[in-house]
């Protein structure tokens, strides 16, 4: 167990590096991983038995706020639907809400999971549970899926971060208790490219290199004195930042490189452009890219607000599936659409739907998933899961299974507590 002086030293180290990167070197980039020693050494991993994973990368679309299953992927014909109509698809037996007409044309590519259930009916807890498979606690922060991917399976592109999150708030668990080398890079505005990745105007290449060499000398004694994994990880930040700044793949963050017709296909809004950025990044072998779309907390005026959000989602998701398919990338890219819980079948006095973790829907596509299928079912009013009950850890285990990640490998937290990727979750192998 670390003593208080050591822990304090680590915090001081973190603060120092954060300031030094901006002021001393003239850059400001979050630290992220160097290539996985396992992958670099070509060592095998404990992968799922009898399955050859096809997914290499993940585009994770998170509907923050609790997306209504009844008004998207699990519409009903009973009174609970309100004014919402349905739309047919090219897949027999699969209907969607009228809010997703473009996605309906891609029904042969998607698998809908209608049997999801959770016990977390508050946003913070539900969000955390969906991202980590663990309960939110004050004593520890568990890693998100993107960080687990780089921890268990490494990076493919040595000059770009292994995971990126776009448009997310401060409640994202990021790398949790894992080393900062597994910290996702956060992007606020996808259309502005990657900020702070060039020298300040008064920092020449010669001066930059001189400062970098000086920082390494100053750093060496600190690392030797406090030879801890976290300290060593932060010490690698400078090399990672320089590697990114000089990477030939840096323009993957520049949406201006895309034809205007492609940018318009995804939608001009922040989410649509974030989804396009995700496609560009996985094209350069970034392992895990999450893009968030908020506004799903529809306690009032549910019908109109869901339509507004779905106009954004429908265009971006449809464009993504079409784009990945045309580029031959869909089979190796797992597309995930998730949310923390559903909405109540009954409307409240404000014509809204309230939090409902008891039953909701998510979606998967690509990455070895068989399209044109539905797993699980709710009753005629969407109140109860009546077939194919799927817990959150099971859903996350399915993502991990698609990537071929070891589900039972134990990783210890700094306090020496053992954790696995998805707790006790079991993958839905029927979807493959």
Buried (B, 14 or more C-beta within 10 A) or exposed (E): EEEEEEBEBBEEBBEBBBEBBBEBBBBBBBBBBBBBEBBEEEEEBEBBEEBEBBBBBBBBBBBBBBBBBBBBBBBBEEEBBBEBEBBEBEBEEBBBBBBBBBBBBBBBBBBBBBBBBBEBBEBEBBBBBBBBBBEBEEEBBBBBBBBBBBBBBBBBBBBBBBBBBBBBEEEBBBBBBBBBBBBBBBBEEBBEBBEBBEBBEEBEEEBBEEBBEEBEEEBEEBBEEBEBEBBBBBBBBBEBBBBBBEBEBBBBBBBEEBEEEBBEBBBEBBBBBBBBBBBBBBBBBBBBBBBBBBBBBBBBEBBEBBBBBBBBBBBBBBBBBBBBBEEEBBBBBBBBBBBBBBBBBEBEEEBBBBBBBBBBBBBBBBBBBEBBBBBBBBBBBBBBBBEBEBBBBBBBBBBBBBBBBBBEBEBEBBEEEEBBBBBEBBBBEEBB
